[in-house]
Amino acid sequence: MLLVALAQLAIGAAAIFARFALVSGGPLAVSWARLTLAAIPLLGIAALRGRLRPAGGATEVRLAFAGLLLATHFATWIASLQHVSVAISTLLVCTTPVWTEVYAVARRRRVDAFAALSVAGALAGVALVVGAPDRANTPLGIGLALAGALAIAGYLLVVRGVDKRVDTLAVTARTCTFGALFLGIAVAVTRDHLPPAHDATAWGGIVAMALVSQLFGHTALNAAVRVLSATFVSTMTLLEPVIAGLLAAWIFGERLGATTALGALVILVAIAVALRGEQKADAVSQDR
């Protein structure tokens, strides 16, 4: 329980760390630095454990595509923080289960109650947020955050189809590395800028995103699933946007208008419904 709580705090703080990094760095460069710092230790551990052996051409191409989606996720989500509040950005990025549910419905060609409610709720919540007279949340920022959610949903779906003989460490090391390479190319083409070397606050935010939010936070969640139910751990992820919003209110003085807050609540409920739908589908699959 303590591990899950610390993991959610670490992951929920990612947007706060990103905000500090964006004070003097560009979104593409900040995303590249974050992913590169996370990829280096993963590559080292994977190499020591013999997880970098060639996995076959088709698998390597699939993992490279997953890396492109991961790079897109970080680039769009971090860029959204320049145009939308921390709470709304994090909340919209967390709508990933809604979009994976849409994909599942498309494959089944059958709409169930969970899918219908989650998609309708998410769209209604986004409509409320977009229509709210709140200058802190621009349509561009909302669009970028939703693009980040769609990209990570695509990433999860692509990774789910990877050969089961390729373990999690091998997959993560490769996708992070491919993602960092794609972002490096984007940074070179756009000439986006890293924070100045002397800006300890910005670099501290980048390092914290890579080591605290990504490596510790996500690794801790994976460890927690070994001793707690997946249902409980996935439900606890609903705390991520709440934690991010509370930290943003405390550190940056961000406040949500009444309509925006209502839209956020509707989206949060939609995410919960989507998670419940995924859990039910997994249970049915295991019974079969």
C-alpha positions in Angstrom: 0.0 0.0 0.0 2.8 2.4 0.9 4.6 1.5 -2.4 1.4 2.3 -4.4 1.0 5.6 -2.5 4.6 6.7 -3.2 4.3 5.6 -6.8 1.2 7.7 -7.4 2.9 10.7 -5.7 5.9 10.3 -7.9 3.9 9.9 -11.1 1.4 12.7 -10.2 4.3 15.1 -9.6 5.6 14.6 -13.2 3.7 17.5 -14.6 5.0 19.7 -11.7 8.6 18.7 -12.6 7.8 19.4 -16.3 6.6 22.9 -15.5 9.9 23.7 -13.8 11.8 22.4 -16.8 9.7 24.4 -19.3 10.6 27.7 -17.6 13.8 27.8 -19.7 13.6 24.7 -22.0 11.6 23.9 -25.1 9.0 21.1 -24.9 10.7 18.8 -27.5 14.2 19.3 -25.9 12.8 18.7 -22.4 11.0 15.5 -23.6 14.2 14.3 -25.3 16.2 14.9 -22.1 13.7 13.1 -19.9 13.5 10.0 -22.2 17.3 9.9 -22.7 18.0 10.0 -19.0 15.5 7.2 -18.4 16.8 5.1 -21.3 20.5 5.1 -20.2 20.0 3.1 -17.0 17.4 0.8 -18.7 19.9 0.1 -21.5 22.6 -0.7 -19.0 20.5 -3.1 -17.0 19.1 -4.7 -20.1 22.6 -5.2 -21.5 23.9 -6.7 -18.2 21.0 -9.2 -18.1 21.4 -10.1 -21.8 18.1 -8.6 -22.9 19.4 -6.7 -25.9 19.8 -9.7 -28.2 18.1 -9.3 -31.6 14.4 -10.1 -31.3 13.7 -10.5 -35.0 13.0 -8.0 -37.7 9.2 -7.7 -37.3 9.5 -7.4 -33.5 12.2 -4.7 -33.7 10.1 -2.7 -36.2 7.0 -3.0 -33.9 9.1 -1.8 -31.0 10.5 1.1 -33.0 7.0 2.2 -33.9 6.1 1.9 -30.2 9.1 4.2 -29.5 7.7 6.7 -32.0 4.4 6.7 -30.2 6.1 7.1 -26.8 8.1 10.0 -28.1 4.8 11.6 -29.5 3.2 11.1 -26.1 5.9 12.9 -24.2 6.3 15.7 -26.8 2.6 16.5 -26.9 1.8 16.1 -23.2 4.8 18.3 -22.1 4.0 20.9 -24.8 0.4 21.0 -23.5 1.6 22.2 -20.1 2.5 25.6 -21.8 -1.2 26.1 -22.8 -3.3 24.3 -20.1 -3.3 23.9 -16.4 -1.5 21.0 -14.8 -4.7 19.5 -13.5 -6.5 19.4 -16.8 -3.4 18.3 -18.8 -2.8 15.4 -16.5 -6.5 14.5 -16.4 -6.8 14.5 -20.2 -3.6 12.4 -20.6 -5.1 9.9 -18.1 -8.1 9.3 -20.5 -6.0 6.5 -22.1 -8.3 3.7 -20.9 -11.2 5.4 -22.7 -9.4 5.2 -26.0 -8.1 1.7 -25.5 -11.7 0.8 -24.8 -12.8 2.4 -28.1 -10.2 0.3 -29.9 -11.5 -2.9 -28.2 -15.1 -2.0 -29.2 -13.9 -1.5 -32.8 -12.3 -4.9 -32.8 -15.3 -6.6 -31.3 -17.7 -4.6 -33.4 -20.0 -4.6 -30.4 -20.6 -1.7 -28.1 -21.1 -2.6 -24.4 -22.4 -0.4 -21.6 -19.0 0.4 -20.1 -17.6 1.5 -23.4 -20.6 3.7 -24.3 -20.6 5.3 -20.9 -16.9 6.0 -20.7 -16.7 7.5 -24.2 -19.8 9.6 -23.7 -18.6 10.8 -20.3 -15.1 11.6 -21.7 -16.6 13.6 -24.6 -19.0 15.4 -22.3 -16.3 16.3 -19.8 -14.0 17.6 -22.6 -16.8 19.6 -24.0 -17.4 21.2 -20.6 -13.7 22.0 -20.2 -13.3 23.4 -23.7 -16.5 25.5 -23.3 -15.5 26.9 -19.9 -14.5 30.6 -19.8 -11.1 29.7 -18.4 -8.1 31.4 -20.0 -5.7 28.9 -18.4 -7.0 26.1 -20.5 -6.8 26.8 -24.2 -8.1 24.6 -27.1 -4.5 24.1 -28.2 -3.4 22.8 -24.8 -6.5 20.5 -24.6 -5.8 19.1 -28.0 -2.1 18.5 -27.2 -3.0 16.7 -24.0 -5.6 14.5 -25.8 -3.0 13.7 -28.5 -0.7 12.6 -25.7 -3.4 10.3 -24.4 -4.1 8.8 -27.8 -0.4 8.3 -28.4 0.2 6.4 -25.2 -3.0 4.4 -25.8 -1.5 3.4 -29.2 1.8 2.6 -27.5 0.2 0.2 -25.1 -1.8 -1.5 -27.8 1.4 -2.0 -30.0 3.4 -3.2 -27.1 0.7 -5.7 -26.1 1.1 -7.4 -29.4 4.9 -7.9 -29.0 6.2 -11.5 -28.9 5.7 -12.8 -25.3 9.3 -14.2 -25.4 10.5 -10.6 -25.3 10.2 -9.6 -21.6 9.2 -6.2 -20.1 12.8 -5.0 -19.5 13.8 -5.7 -23.1 10.6 -3.9 -24.4 11.0 -0.9 -22.1 14.7 -0.5 -22.8 14.1 -0.6 -26.6 11.1 1.7 -26.7 12.7 4.3 -24.5 15.8 4.3 -26.6 13.9 4.5 -29.9 11.7 7.3 -28.4 14.8 9.2 -27.4 16.3 8.8 -30.9 13.1 10.1 -32.6 12.9 13.1 -30.2 16.6 13.8 -30.8 15.9 14.1 -34.5 12.9 16.3 -33.8 15.0 18.6 -31.6 17.7 18.9 -34.3 15.2 19.7 -37.0 13.2 22.2 -35.0 16.3 23.6 -33.2 14.4 23.4 -29.9 16.5 24.4 -26.9 17.5 22.7 -23.7 17.6 24.7 -20.4 20.9 26.6 -19.8 23.5 24.5 -18.1 23.4 26.8 -15.0 19.6 26.5 -14.6 19.5 24.0 -11.7 15.8 24.3 -11.3 15.0 23.3 -14.9 17.5 20.5 -14.9 16.3 19.3 -11.6 12.8 19.1 -13.1 14.1 17.0 -16.0 16.1 14.6 -13.8 13.2 14.3 -11.4 10.8 13.4 -14.3 13.2 10.7 -15.5 14.3 9.2 -12.2 11.5 9.9 -9.8 8.4 9.8 -12.0 9.4 7.4 -14.7 11.9 5.0 -13.3 10.8 4.9 -9.6 7.0 5.6 -10.1 6.3 3.1 -12.9 8.7 0.5 -11.6 7.0 0.7 -8.1 3.6 0.2 -9.7 4.9 -2.9 -11.5 6.2 -4.2 -8.2 3.0 -3.5 -6.4 1.0 -5.5 -8.9 2.9 -8.6 -7.7 1.4 -8.4 -4.2 -1.8 -6.4 -4.8 -4.6 -7.0 -7.2 -4.3 -5.4 -10.7 -7.8 -4.0 -10.1 -6.8 -2.2 -7.0 -3.6 -0.8 -8.5 -5.3 0.4 -11.7 -8.1 2.0 -9.7 -5.5 3.9 -7.7 -4.1 5.4 -10.8 -7.2 7.7 -10.7 -5.3 9.6 -8.0 -2.7 10.8 -10.5 -4.6 13.8 -11.8 -5.9 14.6 -8.3 -2.4 14.6 -6.9 -1.2 16.7 -9.8 -4.0 19.2 -9.3 -3.4 19.5 -5.6 0.3 20.0 -6.1 -0.3 22.6 -8.8 -2.7 24.5 -6.5 -0.1 24.5 -3.7 3.0 25.3 -5.8 1.7 27.4 -8.7 -1.6 28.7 -7.2 -3.6 27.1 -10.0 -7.4 27.1 -9.5 -10.1 25.5 -11.6 -13.3 27.4 -12.5 -16.6 25.8 -11.5 -17.5 24.6 -15.0 -13.9 23.3 -15.6 -14.0 21.5 -12.3 -17.3 19.9 -13.2 -15.9 18.8 -16.6 -12.8 17.4 -14.8 -15.1 15.3 -12.5 -17.1 14.0 -15.4 -13.8 12.9 -17.2 -12.6 11.3 -14.0 -15.8 9.2 -13.7 -15.5 8.3 -17.4 -11.9 7.0 -16.8 -13.2 5.0 -13.8 -15.9 3.4 -16.0 -13.3 2.6 -18.7 -11.0 0.9 -16.2 -13.9 -1.1 -14.8 -14.8 -2.2 -18.4 -11.2 -3.3 -19.0 -11.1 -5.2 -15.7 -14.4 -7.0 -16.6 -13.1 -7.9 -20.1 -9.8 -9.3 -18.6 -11.8 -11.4 -16.1 -14.0 -12.8 -18.9 -10.9 -13.6 -21.0 -9.2 -15.4 -18.1 -12.3 -17.5 -17.4 -12.3 -18.6 -21.0 
